[in-house]
Amino acid sequence: MATMNDSISTRVAVVMVPLPAQGHLNQLLQLSRLIAANDIPVHYVCTATHIHQTKLRVHGWDPRAAANLHFHDLPIPEFQTPCPNPNAANKFPSHLQPLFNAASQLRRPLAGLLHSLSHTSHRVVVIHDSLMSSVVQDVVSIQNAESYIFHSVSAFSVFWYFQESPDINYPFPVEDYEIKEQIPSLEDCFTSEFMEFIISEQKYIGLISGSLYNTSRVVEGKYMDLIEKMSENDEKPEISGNKKQWALGPFNPVDNIIESGSRAGPCLEWLDGLGPNSVIFVSFGTTTTLSDKQIQELAMGLERSEQKFIWVLRDADSGDVFSGNNNNNNNNVKKIEILPKGFEERVKERGIIVRDWAPQLKILGHCAIGGFMSHCGWNSCMESISMGVPIAAWPMHSDQPRNAVLVTKILRIGIVVRNWDHKDEIVKSSVVESVVRRLMASEEGVEVRKRAAELGSAIREAVAEGGSTRLELESFISHITR
C-alpha cells in the first residue's frame, strides 16, 4: 500500500498501447508527453519497427529528453508488407491489414509487462487504442490495473457512430436534424475485412474504466456533452455506462514548435522568406495513395491557381516503412515522373514538392501557411485546428468524410474539395484551382481563416494554465493517481 511519502512515480505507472499506424502512434506518443510531464512514468508499447518510426517522425519536442518515458519493443509474428494500390476502388489502406492482424498478437507479451509493473506500482493504468482492445483484455485479471480506451477519431464521429446504433434510444437534438441529412454513410469508408476487425475489437470495450479523446471542449464540447449523456445508458457496453469521458486534446504541442534557418529543413527555410497566410500546404497523410490521373489533375489545379504551395507527394506507408521490401521511396520518386511535363520548372518560384516525410506540425505552425488541403484524418485535423489553419477538406476513407462535415459545416473553418457523394470520381483540376483560390485569395477565404484563427487562439487558451483543457488533464491525472 502506498504511503503519503510515496512519489506519484512509485504509485502509478501508465502503459500506452497504440495501433501501429502513424496517426494512431503519434497521438498516443503525444499524450505520453503530457502525462509524463506530471512526474508519472509512461511505458509506450509497440513493435520495435513502429516505435522507431514514431520517434523519428514526432516533432515539436524530443522524446529522448523525456526522463519518464520508457519504450518497450514487443514481438509480433511476421506479416506481409504489400505496397498500397493507388487504383483501388476503396481508398481504405487494405495493405495494412496484415500488420493489424499481426499486432493483435501483442496480447501475451503485453500481459507479461503488465504483471511485472503491477508488482512495483500501486496502480497500473493502461491507455489503449480502441482498435487494440483485445490486446489489453488481461487487465481485468490484474487486481491493481485499470484500462482507458483512446478514441483516435473526433467526438463528432464517435457520437454519430453510437447515435446510429440500434441499442441507443437517446433523443436526437432538434438543431441537428439538418446536419443529420449531411452525415456520410460508413459504406465504402472501410473494407469488409477491416469492419470485421472493428467488430471483433468491440467485444472487449466494456472492460474499460473510461474514455479519452484527442479533442478540446472548445472544439467539440457539444458532442462530448452528448456522449456523456449517452454514457448514462447502461445497456451499451461500447459506451460503458456511467464511465468518465475526458477531452484532453490537442495532444500535440501548440507553442515553440518551429526552428528557423537551415536547421529547420528546406520547407521551413523557404517559408521563412514568405509573407503571412500566403502558402497552402497540401498533404493527404500516411494512408493515402493517389492515382496517376489524380496526381496530374491536382498538379494542374495548383499551377492554375497561381498560389504558393508545399505539396507532399508520396505513397501511403507500408506496414514496415524500413523494410527492404518496401518500395515506397522508389514509388515516391516515380510519382514525380507522372507530373505534367515541365510542371516543376514552371512552379519552382512558388511551389515546393516534398517526396518523403514532411514535418507537418512545424509547417502548419509557420505564419506563412494560410491553408491546409487535407484528407481530414483526425490527427491532421487537430494539428491544423490547434495552429489556427483552415482546411480544404478532401476525405479519402475511414472517419475522414465525417471529420470533413465537422470542419466545413459545424465549425465552418474549411471548404469542401470533394463531396463524399462523388468519392468515386477524379477531382478535376478546375475544382482544385477553384477551391485553392477560394481559400487563399477571396473574401470567403478571409472569413474562414478568421474563424480558424479564433478557434486556434481559444485552444491555446484552453491548454494554458487555468484553461479548460488543462483543468481536464489535471482532473484525469488526479483520477489515476488517487
RODO-2510 file (C-alpha; in nm, 4 decimals, decimal comma):
residues 482
     n   res          X          Y          Z
     1     m     0,0000     0,0000     0,0000
     2     a     0,1298     0,3454    -0,0913
     3     t     0,2108     0,5932     0,1853
     4     m     0,1770     0,9723     0,1888
     5     n     0,5514     0,9980     0,1327
     6     d     0,5430     0,7938    -0,1876
     7     s     0,6028     0,9904    -0,5086
     8     i     0,3483     0,9602    -0,7868
     9     s     0,6039     0,7685    -0,9928
    10     t     0,6029     0,4800    -0,7442
    11     r     0,2259     0,4816    -0,7029
    12     v     0,1159     0,4648    -1,0651
    13     a     0,2561     0,3505    -1,3974
    14     v     0,0876     0,4335    -1,7277
    15     v     0,1096     0,1963    -2,0252
    16     m     0,0304     0,3218    -2,3758
    17     v    -0,0861     0,0673    -2,6362
    18     p    -0,1276     0,2265    -2,9820
    19     l    -0,2430     0,0720    -3,3069
    20     p     0,0737     0,0576    -3,5244
    21     a    -0,0383     0,3121    -3,7858
    22     q     0,1205     0,6576    -3,7960
    23     g    -0,1764     0,8721    -3,6924
    24     h    -0,2524     0,6394    -3,4003
    25     l     0,1119     0,6017    -3,2974
    26     n     0,1644     0,9771    -3,2978
    27     q    -0,1432     1,0683    -3,0961
    28     l    -0,0588     0,8338    -2,8083
    29     l     0,3073     0,9378    -2,8129
    30     q     0,1951     1,2992    -2,7838
    31     l    -0,0363     1,2064    -2,4952
    32     s     0,2585     1,0275    -2,3333
    33     r     0,4407     1,3617    -2,3269
    34     l     0,1550     1,5299    -2,1409
    35     i     0,1244     1,2566    -1,8788
    36     a     0,4993     1,2058    -1,8282
    37     a     0,5324     1,5796    -1,7571
    38     n     0,3368     1,5133    -1,4348
    39     d     0,6168     1,3000    -1,2846
    40     i     0,4420     0,9804    -1,3935
    41     p     0,6355     0,7038    -1,5688
    42     v     0,4834     0,6210    -1,9055
    43     h     0,5582     0,2912    -2,0823
    44     y     0,4985     0,3107    -2,4584
    45     v     0,4428    -0,0347    -2,6040
    46     c     0,4628    -0,1442    -2,9660
    47     t     0,6889    -0,3265    -3,2129
    48     a     1,0499    -0,2116    -3,2450
    49     t     0,9841    -0,1001    -3,6029
    50     h     0,6872     0,1182    -3,5176
    51     i     0,8453     0,2697    -3,2074
    52     h     1,1432     0,3664    -3,4241
    53     q     0,9044     0,5087    -3,6838
    54     t     0,7070     0,7251    -3,4459
    55     k     1,0166     0,8552    -3,2622
    56     l     1,1750     0,9594    -3,5929
    57     r     0,8629     1,1402    -3,7082
    58     v     0,7494     1,3187    -3,3942
    59     h     0,8075     1,6928    -3,3943
    60     g     0,7555     1,9794    -3,1560
    61     w     0,9526     1,8007    -2,8822
    62     d     1,2199     1,5335    -2,8330
    63     p     1,1023     1,2044    -2,6736
    64     r     1,4639     1,1229    -2,5868
    65     a     1,4596     1,4140    -2,3427
    66     a     1,1561     1,2853    -2,1518
    67     a     1,3027     1,1124    -1,8460
    68     n     0,9736     0,9442    -1,7520
    69     l     0,9068     0,7978    -2,0975
    70     h     1,0076     0,4346    -2,1498
    71     f     0,9773     0,2375    -2,4736
    72     h     0,9122    -0,1358    -2,4858
    73     d     0,9760    -0,3282    -2,8079
    74     l     0,7439    -0,6283    -2,8085
    75     p     0,7476    -0,9043    -3,0735
    76     i     0,4709    -0,9883    -3,3185
    77     p     0,4585    -1,2593    -3,5872
    78     e     0,5993    -1,1823    -3,9294
    79     f     0,3473    -1,0224    -4,1631
    80     q     0,3186    -0,9284    -4,5272
    81     t     0,4115    -0,5732    -4,6313
    82     p     0,2358    -0,5228    -4,9652
    83     c     0,2549    -0,1862    -5,1374
    84     p    -0,0549     0,0353    -5,1496
    85     n    -0,2751     0,0173    -5,4556
    86     p    -0,3395     0,3668    -5,5966
    87     n    -0,6102     0,2357    -5,8297
    88     a    -0,8174     0,0508    -5,5695
    89     a    -1,1871     0,1380    -5,5791
    90     n    -1,1939     0,1618    -5,1989
    91     k    -0,9256     0,4028    -5,0762
    92     f    -0,9002     0,2417    -4,7326
    93     p    -0,5366     0,1216    -4,6850
    94     s    -0,6137    -0,2509    -4,7016
    95     h    -0,2415    -0,3213    -4,7470
    96     l    -0,2022    -0,2505    -4,3730
    97     q    -0,4466    -0,5241    -4,2688
    98     p    -0,1732    -0,7916    -4,2320
    99     l     0,0034    -0,5589    -3,9875
   100     f    -0,3138    -0,5002    -3,7849
   101     n    -0,3790    -0,8742    -3,7679
   102     a    -0,0237    -0,9402    -3,6518
   103     a    -0,0425    -0,6617    -3,3909
   104     s    -0,3376    -0,8377    -3,2299
   105     q    -0,0818    -1,0966    -3,1162
   106     l     0,0727    -0,8477    -2,8735
   107     r    -0,1625    -0,9716    -2,6017
   108     r     0,0720    -1,2265    -2,4399
   109     p     0,3917    -1,0150    -2,4224
   110     l     0,1881    -0,7151    -2,3059
   111     a     0,0279    -0,9218    -2,0286
   112     g     0,3773    -1,0141    -1,9093
   113     l     0,4778    -0,6485    -1,8923
   114     l     0,1584    -0,5507    -1,7090
   115     h     0,2037    -0,8224    -1,4473
   116     s     0,5635    -0,7114    -1,3943
   117     l     0,4620    -0,3477    -1,3478
   118     s     0,1793    -0,4469    -1,1148
   119     h     0,4345    -0,5786    -0,8655
   120     t     0,6251    -0,2496    -0,8500
   121     s     0,3392     0,0024    -0,8784
   122     h     0,0400     0,0782    -0,6625
   123     r    -0,1696     0,1083    -0,9783
   124     v    -0,1148     0,0238    -1,3462
   125     v    -0,3123     0,2437    -1,5850
   126     v    -0,3438     0,1155    -1,9409
   127     i    -0,4420     0,3598    -2,2151
   128     h    -0,5116     0,1755    -2,5360
   129     d    -0,6300     0,2483    -2,8861
   130     s    -0,9909     0,1427    -2,9400
   131     l    -0,8626    -0,0993    -3,2055
   132     m    -0,6278    -0,2686    -2,9575
   133     s    -0,8947    -0,3619    -2,7030
   134     s    -0,8440    -0,7376    -2,7390
   135     v    -0,4722    -0,6959    -2,6757
   136     v    -0,5301    -0,5424    -2,3305
   137     q    -0,8102    -0,7758    -2,2181
   138     d    -0,5934    -0,9316    -1,9455
   139     v    -0,6083    -0,6062    -1,7484
   140     v    -0,9184    -0,7432    -1,5748
   141     s    -0,7121    -1,0249    -1,4246
   142     i    -0,4714    -0,7824    -1,2542
   143     q    -0,6147    -0,6531    -0,9293
   144     n    -0,4377    -0,3174    -0,9300
   145     a    -0,4769    -0,2403    -1,3022
   146     e    -0,7407    -0,0472    -1,4967
   147     s    -0,7767     0,0499    -1,8609
   148     y    -0,8945     0,3553    -2,0529
   149     i    -0,9884     0,3499    -2,4171
   150     f    -0,8483     0,6129    -2,6514
   151     h    -1,0700     0,7092    -2,9436
   152     s    -0,8387     0,8177    -3,2257
   153     v    -1,1275     0,9909    -3,4051
   154     s    -1,3325     1,3016    -3,3309
   155     a    -1,6026     1,3100    -3,0650
   156     f    -1,8342     1,4093    -3,3512
   157     s    -1,7575     1,0801    -3,5294
   158     v    -1,7960     0,8764    -3,2111
   159     f    -2,1290     1,0419    -3,1325
   160     w    -2,2699     0,9658    -3,4763
   161     y    -2,1431     0,6097    -3,4670
   162     f    -2,3294     0,5442    -3,1439
   163     q    -2,6294     0,7536    -3,2487
   164     e    -2,6791     0,5139    -3,5397
   165     s    -2,6614     0,2107    -3,3133
   166     p    -2,9967     0,0337    -3,2658
   167     d    -2,9163    -0,0031    -2,8942
   168     i    -2,9230     0,3712    -2,8306
   169     n    -3,2562     0,5393    -2,7576
   170     y    -3,1234     0,8856    -2,6781
   171     p    -3,3443     1,1564    -2,8357
   172     f    -3,1896     1,3418    -3,1258
   173     p    -3,1155     1,7125    -3,0559
   174     v    -3,3594     1,9167    -3,2660
   175     e    -3,0978     2,1564    -3,4024
   176     d    -2,9070     1,8670    -3,5560
   177     y    -3,1803     1,7313    -3,7813
   178     e    -3,0445     1,9256    -4,0787
   179     i    -2,6900     1,8086    -4,0126
   180     k    -2,8107     1,4502    -3,9821
   181     e    -2,9006     1,4546    -4,3501
   182     q    -2,5427     1,5531    -4,4328
   183     i    -2,3685     1,2805    -4,2320
   184     p    -2,1989     1,0445    -4,4798
   185     s    -2,2741     0,6763    -4,4589
   186     l    -1,9926     0,4500    -4,3407
   187     e    -2,0420     0,2460    -4,6560
   188     d    -1,7171     0,2356    -4,8578
   189     c    -1,5271     0,4095    -4,5780
   190     f    -1,3671     0,0774    -4,4813
   191     t    -1,3056    -0,2629    -4,6332
   192     s    -1,5250    -0,5504    -4,5189
   193     e    -1,2220    -0,7153    -4,3576
   194     f    -1,1449    -0,4061    -4,1524
   195     m    -1,5088    -0,3731    -4,0464
   196     e    -1,4875    -0,7285    -3,9154
   197     f    -1,1695    -0,6279    -3,7329
   198     i    -1,3502    -0,3338    -3,5702
   199     i    -1,6409    -0,5530    -3,4621
   200     s    -1,4059    -0,8132    -3,3146
   201     e    -1,2377    -0,5434    -3,1032
   202     q    -1,5671    -0,4003    -2,9760
   203     k    -1,6330    -0,7167    -2,7754
   204     y    -1,3724    -0,6015    -2,5235
   205     i    -1,4623    -0,2327    -2,4944
   206     g    -1,6942    -0,2916    -2,1980
   207     l    -1,3912    -0,3732    -1,9817
   208     i    -1,2718    -0,0124    -1,9664
   209     s    -1,2811     0,2385    -1,6808
   210     g    -1,3258     0,5473    -1,9015
   211     s    -1,2615     0,7079    -2,2397
   212     l    -1,0078     0,9622    -2,3653
   213     y    -1,0325     1,1893    -2,6695
   214     n    -0,7789     1,3976    -2,8586
   215     t    -1,0108     1,6933    -2,8714
   216     s    -1,0952     2,0069    -2,6784
   217     r    -1,4316     2,1112    -2,5450
   218     v    -1,3834     2,4473    -2,7155
   219     v    -1,3934     2,2481    -3,0424
   220     e    -1,6351     1,9639    -2,9673
   221     g    -1,7918     2,0481    -2,6332
   222     k    -2,1424     1,9853    -2,7638
   223     y    -2,0557     1,6356    -2,8823
   224     m    -1,8642     1,5499    -2,5668
   225     d    -2,1762     1,6503    -2,3710
   226     l    -2,3942     1,4296    -2,5901
   227     i    -2,1590     1,1338    -2,5475
   228     e    -2,1639     1,1838    -2,1722
   229     k    -2,5437     1,1817    -2,1734
   230     m    -2,5361     0,8651    -2,3811
   231     s    -2,2991     0,7087    -2,1287
   232     e    -2,5827     0,7073    -1,8791
   233     n    -2,7307     0,4251    -2,0857
   234     d    -2,6059     0,1128    -1,9048
   235     e    -2,7264    -0,1136    -2,1837
   236     k    -2,4500    -0,0074    -2,4221
   237     p    -2,1129    -0,1606    -2,3232
   238     e    -1,9277     0,0221    -2,6028
   239     i    -2,0033     0,3472    -2,4264
   240     s    -1,9627     0,1887    -2,0842
   241     g    -2,2465     0,3305    -1,8816
   242     n    -2,1652     0,5999    -1,6263
   243     k    -1,7926     0,5928    -1,7033
   244     k    -1,5973     0,9139    -1,7308
   245     q    -1,5117     1,0787    -2,0625
   246     w    -1,2093     1,3122    -2,0817
   247     a    -1,1295     1,5581    -2,3621
   248     l    -0,7541     1,6125    -2,3233
   249     g    -0,6571     1,7493    -2,6640
   250     p    -0,4873     1,8755    -2,8539
   251     f    -0,2187     1,6264    -2,7596
   252     n     0,0346     1,7971    -2,9869
   253     p     0,2392     2,0965    -2,8658
   254     v     0,0867     2,4327    -2,9592
   255     d     0,3802     2,6650    -2,8844
   256     n     0,7510     2,6844    -2,9670
   257     i     0,7440     2,4170    -3,2357
   258     i     0,9309     2,5958    -3,5163
   259     e     1,3023     2,6193    -3,5824
   260     s     1,4283     2,8931    -3,8100
   261     g     1,7085     2,8828    -4,0625
   262     s     1,8802     2,5865    -4,2237
   263     r     1,8343     2,3595    -3,9191
   264     a     1,4629     2,3632    -3,9868
   265     g     1,4961     2,1973    -4,3277
   266     p     1,4239     2,3271    -4,6777
   267     c     1,0460     2,3607    -4,6336
   268     l     1,0621     2,5871    -4,3313
   269     e     1,3640     2,7759    -4,4616
   270     w     1,1643     2,8537    -4,7769
   271     l     0,8618     2,9596    -4,5728
   272     d     1,0753     3,1982    -4,3668
   273     g     1,1065     3,4256    -4,6710
   274     l     0,7348     3,4466    -4,7453
   275     g     0,4524     3,6638    -4,6193
   276     p     0,1841     3,5549    -4,3711
   277     n    -0,1004     3,3321    -4,4933
   278     s     0,0484     3,3132    -4,8430
   279     v     0,1069     2,9362    -4,8806
   280     i    -0,1267     2,6371    -4,8928
   281     f     0,0071     2,3097    -4,7531
   282     v    -0,1096     2,0018    -4,9467
   283     s    -0,0774     1,6640    -4,7765
   284     f    -0,3026     1,3605    -4,7549
   285     g    -0,1451     1,1763    -4,4636
   286     t     0,0271     0,8418    -4,4383
   287     t    -0,2558     0,6147    -4,5558
   288     t    -0,3435     0,7734    -4,8908
   289     t    -0,2029     0,6917    -5,2345
   290     l    -0,3291     0,8948    -5,5300
   291     s    -0,3714     0,7543    -5,8796
   292     d    -0,1556     0,8857    -6,1636
   293     k    -0,4540     1,0665    -6,3144
   294     q    -0,5439     1,2330    -5,9833
   295     i    -0,1847     1,3492    -5,9354
   296     q    -0,1913     1,5134    -6,2785
   297     e    -0,5217     1,6888    -6,2111
   298     l    -0,4031     1,8111    -5,8712
   299     a    -0,0804     1,9430    -6,0210
   300     m    -0,2623     2,1333    -6,2950
   301     g    -0,5059     2,2782    -6,0424
   302     l    -0,2274     2,4001    -5,8151
   303     e    -0,0444     2,5543    -6,1081
   304     r    -0,3517     2,7322    -6,2447
   305     s    -0,4465     2,8651    -5,9013
   306     e    -0,1312     3,0805    -5,9111
   307     q    -0,0981     3,0371    -5,5340
   308     k     0,2144     2,9353    -5,3431
   309     f     0,2157     2,5780    -5,2144
   310     i     0,4032     2,2972    -5,0411
   311     w     0,2868     1,9602    -5,1742
   312     v     0,3774     1,6336    -5,0040
   313     l     0,3676     1,3823    -5,2894
   314     r     0,4243     1,0332    -5,1572
   315     d     0,2649     0,6914    -5,1361
   316     a     0,0970     0,5624    -4,8230
   317     d     0,3155     0,3930    -4,5634
   318     s     0,3575     0,0205    -4,5932
   319     g     0,3289    -0,1998    -4,2846
   320     d     0,7053    -0,1671    -4,2295
   321     v     0,8473     0,1587    -4,3622
   322     f     1,2024     0,0356    -4,3029
   323     s     1,1653    -0,2989    -4,4777
   324     g     1,3956    -0,3789    -4,7658
   325     n     1,0831    -0,4898    -4,9494
   326     n     0,9243    -0,1513    -4,9060
   327     n     0,9221     0,0184    -5,2443
   328     n     0,7502     0,3351    -5,1289
   329     n     1,0600     0,5524    -5,1636
   330     n     1,1076     0,4382    -5,5222
   331     n     0,7383     0,4907    -5,5900
   332     n     0,7568     0,8435    -5,4485
   333     v     1,0399     0,9255    -5,6890
   334     k     0,8484     0,7741    -5,9800
   335     k     0,5465     0,9898    -5,8985
   336     i     0,7479     1,2933    -5,9985
   337     e     0,7678     1,1484    -6,3495
   338     i     0,3870     1,1419    -6,3607
   339     l     0,3594     1,5173    -6,3165
   340     p     0,2679     1,7256    -6,6233
   341     k     0,5673     1,7930    -6,8457
   342     g     0,7646     2,0943    -6,7254
   343     f     0,5500     2,1352    -6,4135
   344     e     0,8315     2,1628    -6,1609
   345     e     1,0195     2,4162    -6,3719
   346     r     0,7114     2,6326    -6,4202
   347     v     0,6193     2,6433    -6,0497
   348     k     0,9681     2,6455    -5,8977
   349     e     0,9349     3,0063    -5,7765
   350     r     0,6118     2,9440    -5,5875
   351     g     0,5912     2,5746    -5,5125
   352     i     0,7855     2,3025    -5,3324
   353     i     0,7268     1,9302    -5,3785
   354     v     0,8250     1,7070    -5,0860
   355     r     0,8866     1,3463    -5,1869
   356     d     0,9158     1,1945    -4,8408
   357     w     0,8205     1,2644    -4,4802
   358     a     0,7453     1,6297    -4,4026
   359     p     0,7391     1,7995    -4,0586
   360     q     0,3659     1,8667    -4,0744
   361     l     0,3140     2,0251    -3,7336
   362     k     0,6025     2,2660    -3,7847
   363     i     0,4785     2,3562    -4,1314
   364     l     0,1247     2,4205    -4,0051
   365     g     0,2659     2,6329    -3,7232
   366     h     0,4509     2,8650    -3,9615
   367     c     0,2929     3,2059    -4,0137
   368     a     0,3294     3,1765    -4,3924
   369     i     0,0800     2,8884    -4,4040
   370     g    -0,2711     3,0116    -4,4797
   371     g    -0,4462     2,6848    -4,5624
   372     f    -0,4177     2,3075    -4,5487
   373     m    -0,5529     2,0779    -4,8209
   374     s    -0,6036     1,7628    -4,6179
   375     h    -0,7597     1,4173    -4,6125
   376     c    -0,9140     1,5147    -4,2763
   377     g    -0,7595     1,2389    -4,0682
   378     w    -0,8297     1,3379    -3,7084
   379     n    -0,4618     1,3732    -3,6146
   380     s    -0,4159     1,6193    -3,9039
   381     c    -0,7403     1,7995    -3,8193
   382     m    -0,6358     1,8607    -3,4603
   383     e    -0,2905     1,9786    -3,5625
   384     s    -0,4403     2,2201    -3,8149
   385     i    -0,7132     2,3436    -3,5804
   386     s    -0,4676     2,3956    -3,2950
   387     m    -0,2446     2,6010    -3,5278
   388     g    -0,5414     2,8093    -3,6448
   389     v    -0,5113     2,6954    -4,0081
   390     p    -0,8271     2,6483    -4,2220
   391     i    -0,8764     2,3228    -4,4130
   392     a    -0,9583     2,2389    -4,7735
   393     a    -1,1343     1,9099    -4,6983
   394     w    -1,0670     1,6152    -4,9281
   395     p    -1,1635     1,2980    -4,7345
   396     m    -1,0392     0,9591    -4,8551
   397     h    -1,1702     0,6880    -4,6163
   398     s    -1,2463     0,5854    -4,2553
   399     d    -1,3692     0,8660    -4,0295
   400     q    -1,2431     1,1325    -4,2709
   401     p    -1,5756     1,2038    -4,4503
   402     r    -1,7422     1,2769    -4,1173
   403     n    -1,4488     1,4872    -3,9975
   404     a    -1,4876     1,6878    -4,3184
   405     v    -1,8503     1,7626    -4,2252
   406     l    -1,7397     1,8739    -3,8787
   407     v    -1,4734     2,1051    -4,0233
   408     t    -1,6801     2,2586    -4,3028
   409     k    -2,0423     2,2502    -4,1785
   410     i    -2,0200     2,2651    -3,7986
   411     l    -1,7006     2,4576    -3,7207
   412     r    -1,7051     2,6421    -4,0554
   413     i    -1,3257     2,6553    -4,0714
   414     g    -1,2903     2,4807    -4,4045
   415     i    -1,4053     2,4455    -4,7634
   416     v    -1,5076     2,1198    -4,9317
   417     v    -1,2830     1,9932    -5,2118
   418     r    -1,4696     1,6710    -5,2808
   419     n    -1,8164     1,5876    -5,1578
   420     w    -1,8247     1,2269    -5,0357
   421     d    -2,1177     1,1551    -5,2680
   422     h    -1,8656     1,1854    -5,5530
   423     k    -1,5929     0,9790    -5,3899
   424     d    -1,5517     0,7553    -5,6942
   425     e    -1,4787     1,0464    -5,9271
   426     i    -1,1482     1,2118    -6,0114
   427     v    -1,1290     1,5632    -5,8689
   428     k    -1,0708     1,7788    -6,1728
   429     s    -0,8038     2,0469    -6,1935
   430     s    -1,0740     2,3125    -6,2263
   431     v    -1,2135     2,2138    -5,8851
   432     v    -0,8680     2,2194    -5,7243
   433     e    -0,7982     2,5599    -5,8784
   434     s    -1,1307     2,6989    -5,7588
   435     v    -1,1010     2,5701    -5,4014
   436     v    -0,7420     2,6896    -5,3618
   437     r    -0,8333     3,0369    -5,4837
   438     r    -1,1422     3,0494    -5,2641
   439     l    -0,9405     2,9562    -4,9573
   440     m    -0,6277     3,1583    -5,0274
   441     a    -0,7401     3,4590    -5,2335
   442     s    -1,1033     3,5531    -5,1684
   443     e    -1,3202     3,7235    -4,9088
   444     e    -1,4719     3,3839    -4,8302
   445     g    -1,1220     3,2552    -4,7502
   446     v    -1,0537     3,5540    -4,5283
   447     e    -1,3638     3,4783    -4,3217
   448     v    -1,2854     3,1062    -4,2965
   449     r    -0,9276     3,1871    -4,1962
   450     k    -1,0503     3,4338    -3,9335
   451     r    -1,2727     3,1682    -3,7740
   452     a    -0,9876     2,9149    -3,7809
   453     a    -0,7517     3,1642    -3,6163
   454     e    -1,0073     3,2419    -3,3458
   455     l    -1,0585     2,8724    -3,2740
   456     g    -0,6827     2,8146    -3,2636
   457     s    -0,6483     3,1005    -3,0154
   458     a    -0,9257     2,9536    -2,7991
   459     i    -0,7472     2,6178    -2,7971
   460     r    -0,4200     2,7772    -2,6871
   461     e    -0,6053     2,9498    -2,4034
   462     a    -0,7651     2,6177    -2,3061
   463     v    -0,4302     2,4361    -2,2762
   464     a    -0,2661     2,7203    -2,0831
   465     e    -0,2555     2,7222    -1,7049
   466     g    -0,6098     2,7582    -1,5700
   467     g    -0,7641     2,6796    -1,9097
   468     s    -1,0430     2,4273    -1,9535
   469     t    -0,8302     2,1600    -2,1213
   470     r    -0,5515     2,1993    -1,8669
   471     l    -0,8061     2,1563    -1,5878
   472     e    -0,9465     1,8461    -1,7572
   473     l    -0,5976     1,6975    -1,7879
   474     e    -0,5373     1,7736    -1,4208
   475     s    -0,8667     1,6010    -1,3419
   476     f    -0,7546     1,2878    -1,5275
   477     i    -0,4139     1,2894    -1,3569
   478     s    -0,5813     1,3258    -1,0179
   479     h    -0,8144     1,0385    -1,1025
   480     i    -0,5445     0,7902    -1,1999
   481     t    -0,3187     0,8889    -0,9080
   482     r    -0,5988     0,8801    -0,6491
***
